[in-house]
Amino acid sequence: MKKAIFTLGFLFLSLVLALAQNSQFPSQVWHKGNIYLNDGTTISGLIKYDLDNNLVQLQTETVDTFTASNVANFEIYDEIFGGIRKFYSLPYAINGQYETPTFFEVLTEGTDIALLCREYIATDTRGMNNWGPVGMNPFWGPQTYSGYRLAFNYYFFKNGKMELYSLKRKDLFAMLPGYDEEIDLFMRKNRLEHDKRGDLLRITAYYNDLHN
């Protein structure tokens, strides 16, 4: 009986912890992963990232903090929304002044064009909406929590240059030139939007297939 009670108590505690973690955004929890430093060293453990400040932390026996200047790239397994996510340190002028090493998540890449993003937590001005618990795998974003939502800035990397995407349909075709009719048909056929994470990933991957 005591063993059964202990087992039930353990399962309940595990459920509570899982629910607590699932009420947080990916940047607020620790993930299993690897950090690849600029000197060629690879370190593994639990990872937490802070894109606002371009920092990544590694938890082993202690907690070590690395800046985007020290890191070539890092990868995590996102247990909340599923899937391996990869981030690279690339030079970019976030405030339009001087380029500094900046973390970007790579969503898809081809020979000539890559789609990257930077996430941030935004106030949900629409109020508590009715998003369902769709996972980021990596096609969808997570649901809204307590009046906040996960939002993204998207960037196209091409010709050795990073370009911020305005989320306007006409600018998407400008970013992916040469196949307007094919892309338009692909979007209509698959009911894809020009401003959604998973849809942009599919559109860019399709463009790279056409371009190659």
N, C-alpha and C positions, 0 to 999 in steps of 0.2 A: 504493500500500500504506500509506504513512504517513498519507494522508488518510483511508483507511478505518479505520486504527487510532485516529486522532484522533476520528473520528465515533463509533466504538463507545465510546471512552472518555468522550466527552461525554454520550452516551445513558446510560451506566452511572452517571455522576455525577448526571445529572438524576433517574434512578430512585432513587438513594440519598437524594437530597434530598427527593424526594416521599414516600418511605417514612418518612423521619425526621419530616417535617411531619405525616404522617398518624398518627403515634404520639403526637401532642400534642392537647390539648383546644383548642377554638376560642379561648379567652381567652389562650392561650399563643403564638399566632402572629399575624403581621401580615396584614391583609386590605385589599384595595382598598375605598375608601369615601369618604364625605363627612361633614363635621361642620358643623352649623348652629349658629352662636353666637347668644347672646341679642341681640346688637346688629344682627343681620340678615346678618352676614358668613357666607359659605360657603367652607370650605376643603377641599381634596381631597388625597388621598395614601394612604399605607399607614397603617392604623389598628389599634391594639391596645387592648383595653378591660380594665378591672379593676373588676368590679362590687362586690367586697368593700370597696374604698376609694372607689368612685364616681369613677373617673378614666378618661379616654380619652386616648390618645397619638396624635399625628400625626407620621409620619416623612416628611419631604421631604429637603431637604439637611441638616436638623437634626431633632432630636426635641423636639416641644413637648408639654407635658402640660396638660390642661384638666380642671377639676372639673365636677361636675354643676351647680354654681352658675353656671358660665359658658356652659353648653351647653343649647340648647333641645332638640335631638335629634341623633342621628347614625345613619348607615346603613352597612352593610358588605355586601360580597358574600363569603359564606362558601364558599371554594373547597374546603374539606375535606369538608363535608357538602352543599354546594350551596344556592343560593338567596340572595335578598336578605333581610337581617334588619334591623329598625328598632328603635331604642331611644329612649325619651323620658325627659327629666328631669322628675320630678313630686314634689311635696312629700309626704313620708311619714315617719312615726316608726318606723324599723326596730326600735329597742329599746323602743318604747312610751313614749317621753318627748316629745322635741321634734321637730316636723317639720323635715326638712332636704331639700334637693334630692337625689333618689335616682334612679338609672337603672333603668328597667324595659324589658324587651323586649315589644313588642306582638305578640301572636300573631294575634288577630282582633278586629275591633271593629264594632259596629253603632250604631244611633241611640241606644240606651239603655245597652247593656252592652258592655264590652270585656274580653277575657281577656289578662292580662299575666303575665309570669313573671320571675324572677331565677334565674339558674343558679349552681351552685356545684359544686366538685369534692369528692366524698365518698369516704370509704374504703369499698370494697366488702366489707362484712362477710360476704357470701355466698361470698367467695373468687373465684377466677378462674372466672367463669361462661362460658356458651357463647353469648353474644350474637353474632349475625352482624354483618357490616359494613353495617348499614342506615344510610342517610344521614339527615341532618336537613334536610328539604326542604319544609316545616318539620314534617312529621308524626312523625318518629321521632328519638330520640336516638342518639348514637353508641355504639359498643361500649365495653367496659371495657378500660382500659389499665393493666397492671402493678398490679392490685389497687385501682385507683381507678375511679370512674365519674362521669359527669356527671349531677347531680341538679338538681331544680327546685323552687322555691316558686312557687305559682300565686296570682294575685290577680284578683278581679273588681272592675272599676271601674264603679260605677253610682250614680246619684243624687249625682254629684259626690264620692263617697267610695270609698276603696280598702279592699277587704275581703280578708283572707288566707283562702284556701281550705284547709280542714283535710284534704282528700283522702278524706273520708268520703262515701259515696254519699248518705246522707240530707241532708247539707249541700249537695250539688250541687243537689238539687231546691229547697232553700231559697234558694240563690243565683239560681236560674233559675225563679222562681215562675210559676204560672198555667197551665203546660202539662205537668203531671206525666205524664199518660197518653201524650201525644204523644212526649215525650222518652224515656220508658221503652220504648215501642214502637220508636222510632228506634234506641236503643242495642241492643236485643235483635236487631232485624232486621240491623244492621250489625256485630254482635258487638263493640261498643265498651265500653271500660272507663272507670270514673269517675276513674281516677288516672294515666292515660297522656297524655303531651303531645299527640300527634296526635289521640287520641280526644277529649280535652277541647276541642281546637280545633274539631273537626267538630261536637261537641255544641253548643258556644256559637254557632257560625255558624248552625246549624239553628234554635236558639232565637231568634236575631235575625231570621231569616227569618219565623218564626211570629209574632213580636211585631210585625213591621212589616206 
